[in-house]
Amino acid sequence: MSISRRTALALPMAAPALAPALAQAPWPAQTVRYINPYPPGGPTDTLSRRLCQKLTELSGQQFIVENRSGAGGNVGVDVVAKSRPDGYTLGLGGIASHGVAPSMYASLPFDVARDFSYISGMWQLPNLLAVNLDLPVQNVAELIALARARPGELTFGSAGPGTSLHLAGEMFNLMAGVRMVHVPYRGSAPAQLDLLAGRVSMMFDNIPGTLTLSRQGRVRPLGVTSAGRSPAAPDIPAISETLPGFDVVSWTCLIGPAGIPSPVITRLSGLMREALAAPDLQASYLELGASAWFTTPEETSNYQARSQAALAPVVRAAGLRAD
C-alpha cells in the first residue's frame, strides 16, 4: 500500500497529538502500590490488606501493600506525597499524620493541605487501653488512683510519637491529672510484645490487636477511648464513663500525591464506595473492632481539616510540640 506525499508529511505532526490518547489506558492498567506507613503485623496492616484484597477483586489489578514505617507514620506518608501523581502509588493517611502531626511538628517534609489528593475514608475505630496482668488494677478508676500514688512510675506504650495512641495517653494524663511516661515504639506489634513481657505497664492500641490479646486472657482491657462503648466489645467500658468527655477515635483515609487526574480520582472513589459497602469486608472489619467508612473526596478533605483544627489545642496543651 502506498501513501501520498501529503499524508506522509502529516504523520509526524499528528503523532504527538495521538500519543497521549494512546498512552492513557483506563485506570488501573497495572499494579497499584499502597503504602502503609506502619510495620507489618499491626492493626493498620491487617485492615489495609483486607481492603486492598477487595480492591484487587473489584478492579482486576493487584493492589500491593508496601510497609514503609518510621516517625509515627510520617516516613511512609512522605513517600506518597513525593510519588508520581498517576494513581499507581496510594497510601494510608489518618489521624496521626494528617490530624496530629501538623500541630505537633514545626516542620514536616510534606504539607497536608497542599501535597495530597484525598480520596475516601477507609475505617474508624476506637483505641483500647490495656494493662499488663501484673498491674494491680481492675478498672480505670483504680488505674488513676495508682498513677496518682506513683507519679512518673507507670509507663504506657504506643505505636509511635504523634499517633492517636500517643495522643490518647497524653489526654489521659491531662484529664486524670496523672503523670505516666510515654514509651514510643515503631508500630503496635513491638509495643504489644513489651506489654506482655511487663516492660511497659500498659498501652493504648488500636482495638483489633489488644482486643485479641484480651480475649486470650493475656492482657487486661480497661476501657475504649471512644465517647461510648464499641459494638465490637460492648462489655468493655468506655474511658469516658470514668473521665467524662474523653474521646479519641482513630480514622484513616486513602490518599495519593497531589495532582492525580480527575478521572482517576472518580474511578478510585467509585471503587472505594463499592469496596467499603461489601458485606464481607464490613463484617471482616467489625471482627477487628473497626467500622468501614466511605467518604467522597470532598468530604475526606473537609474531615481532615476539621480533625487537624480540633486536635491542635490538645497537642499544645499536652506539650507535644516538637521543633
C-alpha positions in Angstrom: 0.0 0.0 0.0 1.3 3.5 -0.9 0.6 6.8 0.8 0.6 10.2 -0.7 3.4 12.7 0.0 0.9 15.0 1.8 -0.1 12.2 4.1 3.5 11.2 4.8 4.3 14.8 5.8 1.3 15.0 8.1 2.1 11.9 10.1 5.0 13.3 12.2 2.7 16.3 13.1 -0.2 14.0 14.1 2.0 11.6 16.2 2.4 13.9 19.3 -1.3 14.6 19.4 -2.1 10.9 19.2 0.5 9.7 21.7 -1.3 10.9 24.9 -4.6 9.3 23.9 -2.8 6.1 23.1 -0.9 6.2 26.3 -3.9 6.8 28.6 -5.2 3.3 29.1 -8.2 3.2 31.5 -7.0 3.2 35.2 -5.9 0.8 36.6 -3.9 -0.8 33.8 -1.2 -2.1 36.1 -0.3 -3.0 39.7 -1.2 -0.3 42.3 1.2 0.3 45.2 -0.4 1.0 48.5 2.0 2.5 51.2 1.2 1.5 54.8 3.3 3.8 56.9 3.4 1.4 59.8 5.2 -2.0 60.2 3.7 -5.3 59.1 1.6 -7.3 61.6 -0.2 -4.4 63.3 -3.9 -3.5 63.0 -3.4 -1.0 60.2 -1.6 -3.7 58.2 -4.3 -6.2 58.6 -7.1 -3.8 57.8 -5.2 -2.4 54.8 -4.5 -5.8 53.4 -8.2 -6.7 53.6 -9.2 -3.5 51.8 -6.5 -4.0 49.1 -7.7 -7.6 48.5 -11.2 -6.3 47.9 -9.9 -3.5 45.6 -8.0 -6.2 43.7 -11.1 -8.2 43.2 -13.2 -5.2 42.0 -10.6 -3.7 39.7 -8.9 -6.7 38.2 -5.5 -5.3 39.1 -3.3 -6.1 42.1 -3.2 -3.6 45.0 0.0 -4.4 46.8 0.7 -3.3 50.3 4.2 -1.9 51.0 5.2 -1.2 54.6 7.3 2.0 55.0 7.4 2.7 58.7 9.1 5.4 60.8 8.5 8.7 62.5 4.9 7.9 63.6 3.9 7.3 60.0 5.5 10.4 58.5 8.1 8.5 56.6 5.6 6.4 54.6 3.3 9.4 54.1 6.1 11.4 52.6 6.8 8.6 50.1 3.2 9.0 48.9 3.4 12.8 48.8 6.5 12.6 46.5 5.3 9.9 44.2 4.2 10.4 40.6 0.6 11.5 40.6 -0.7 8.8 38.2 -2.9 6.8 40.7 -0.4 4.0 40.9 1.0 5.0 44.3 -1.6 5.4 47.0 -1.4 5.1 50.8 -2.8 5.4 54.3 -3.4 8.8 55.8 -5.2 9.4 59.0 -5.3 11.0 62.4 -1.6 10.6 63.2 -0.1 12.0 60.0 -2.9 14.3 58.9 -4.6 15.3 62.2 -1.9 15.4 64.9 1.5 15.8 63.0 0.7 19.2 61.5 0.3 20.7 65.0 3.0 18.5 66.6 5.9 19.3 64.3 7.3 22.7 63.5 8.5 21.3 60.2 7.3 18.3 58.1 8.6 17.1 54.8 5.0 17.4 53.4 2.1 19.9 53.6 -1.2 18.1 54.4 -3.2 20.9 52.7 -1.1 21.1 49.5 0.7 17.7 48.8 -2.1 15.2 48.8 -5.1 14.0 46.9 -7.8 13.0 49.4 -9.9 10.1 48.0 -12.0 8.4 50.7 -12.3 7.5 54.3 -11.3 3.8 55.0 -12.2 2.9 58.6 -12.8 4.4 62.0 -12.1 2.6 65.3 -11.6 3.4 68.9 -8.4 2.7 70.7 -8.2 0.3 73.7 -6.4 0.8 77.0 -5.0 -2.5 78.2 -2.6 -3.2 81.1 -0.2 -5.9 81.9 -1.8 -8.7 84.0 0.6 -8.0 86.9 -0.5 -4.4 87.3 -2.8 -4.3 90.4 -5.8 -2.5 88.8 -9.1 -3.8 87.5 -10.6 -0.6 86.1 -9.9 2.9 85.0 -10.7 4.4 88.5 -8.1 2.1 90.1 -5.5 2.9 87.4 -6.0 6.6 88.1 -5.6 6.1 91.9 -2.4 4.0 91.3 -0.9 6.6 88.9 -1.6 9.4 91.4 0.1 7.4 94.1 3.1 6.6 91.9 3.7 9.7 89.7 6.2 9.1 86.9 6.5 5.3 87.6 3.9 3.9 85.3 4.6 3.7 81.6 2.4 3.5 78.6 3.5 2.2 75.2 2.2 3.4 71.8 2.9 2.8 68.1 5.0 6.0 68.0 5.1 9.7 68.9 2.3 11.7 67.5 0.0 8.8 66.8 -3.6 8.7 68.1 -2.4 6.1 70.6 0.2 8.6 72.0 -2.4 11.3 72.0 -4.8 9.1 73.9 -2.3 8.6 76.6 -1.4 12.3 76.9 -5.1 13.2 77.0 -5.5 10.6 79.8 -2.6 12.3 81.7 -4.2 15.7 81.3 -7.8 14.7 82.1 -7.0 12.4 85.0 -4.3 14.7 86.5 -1.6 12.0 86.4 1.9 11.6 85.1 2.5 8.4 83.2 5.6 8.1 81.0 5.2 7.6 77.3 7.3 4.8 75.6 7.2 5.1 71.8 7.7 2.1 69.5 7.9 1.6 65.8 4.4 0.2 65.5 2.0 -1.7 67.7 3.5 -5.1 67.4 6.7 -4.4 69.3 4.8 -2.4 71.9 2.5 -5.4 72.4 5.5 -7.7 73.0 6.8 -5.4 75.7 3.3 -5.1 77.3 3.1 -8.9 77.5 6.6 -9.1 79.0 5.8 -6.4 81.6 8.4 -3.9 80.2 5.6 -1.3 79.9 2.7 -1.0 82.4 0.1 -0.5 79.7 -0.6 0.6 76.2 -3.1 2.5 74.2 -3.6 0.5 71.0 -6.0 0.3 68.1 -8.7 -2.0 69.3 -8.0 -5.0 66.9 -4.7 -6.1 68.3 -5.2 -5.7 72.0 -8.8 -7.0 71.8 -7.4 -10.3 70.5 -4.9 -10.4 73.4 -7.6 -9.6 75.9 -9.9 -12.3 74.6 -7.0 -14.7 75.0 -6.6 -13.6 78.6 -3.1 -12.2 78.1 -3.8 -8.6 78.9 -6.5 -6.8 81.0 -8.6 -4.4 79.0 -9.7 -1.3 81.0 -11.5 0.9 78.5 -12.1 2.0 75.0 -11.2 5.6 74.0 -14.4 6.5 72.1 -17.2 8.5 73.7 -19.3 5.4 74.0 -18.7 1.6 74.1 -17.6 -0.1 70.9 -20.1 -2.5 69.3 -17.1 -4.9 68.8 -16.6 -5.1 72.5 -19.7 -3.9 74.4 -18.6 -5.5 77.6 -15.6 -3.2 77.9 -16.4 0.2 79.4 -15.6 3.5 77.7 -12.9 5.5 79.5 -15.4 8.4 79.3 -17.6 6.6 81.9 -14.9 7.5 84.4 -13.4 10.6 82.7 -16.4 12.4 81.1 -15.6 13.9 77.7 -12.7 11.6 76.9 -12.9 10.8 73.2 -10.1 9.8 70.8 -11.2 7.9 67.7 -8.7 6.7 65.1 -9.6 7.4 61.5 -7.8 6.6 58.3 -8.2 7.8 54.7 -7.0 6.8 51.3 -4.5 9.4 49.9 -2.4 9.9 46.9 0.0 12.6 45.8 -1.5 15.9 44.7 -2.3 16.2 41.1 -3.9 12.8 40.4 -6.1 13.4 37.3 -9.8 13.8 38.0 -10.9 10.7 36.0 -8.6 8.6 38.2 -10.0 10.2 41.4 -13.5 9.5 40.2 -12.7 5.9 39.4 -10.9 5.4 42.8 -13.8 6.9 44.7 -16.2 4.6 43.0 -14.1 1.6 43.8 -13.8 2.6 47.4 -17.6 3.1 47.7 -18.1 -0.4 46.3 -15.4 -2.0 48.4 -16.5 -0.4 51.7 -20.1 -1.3 51.1 -19.3 -5.0 50.6 -20.9 -7.1 53.4 -17.9 -9.4 53.7 -15.5 -6.5 54.1 -17.8 -4.8 56.6 -18.1 -8.0 58.6 -14.4 -8.6 58.5 -13.7 -5.1 59.8 -16.2 -5.4 62.6 -14.5 -8.6 63.7 -11.4 -6.4 64.3 -13.3 -3.6 66.0 -13.3 -1.3 63.0 -16.2 0.3 61.1 -15.9 0.7 57.3 -16.1 4.4 56.5 -16.7 5.7 53.0 -16.5 9.5 52.3 -16.3 11.4 49.0 -13.1 13.2 48.1 -14.5 16.5 49.2 -15.8 15.0 52.5 -12.5 13.4 53.1 -10.6 16.7 52.6 -13.0 18.6 54.9 -12.8 15.9 57.6 -9.0 16.1 57.6 -9.2 19.9 58.1 -11.7 19.6 60.9 -9.7 16.9 62.7 -6.5 19.0 62.5 -8.2 22.0 63.9 -9.8 20.1 66.8 -6.6 18.3 67.8 -4.3 21.4 67.7 -5.3 22.7 71.1 -4.9 19.2 72.7 -1.4 18.9 71.2 -0.4 22.3 72.5 -1.9 21.7 76.0 -0.1 18.4 76.2 3.3 19.9 75.3 3.7 17.7 72.3 5.1 20.4 70.0 8.4 19.3 68.5 10.8 21.6 66.8 
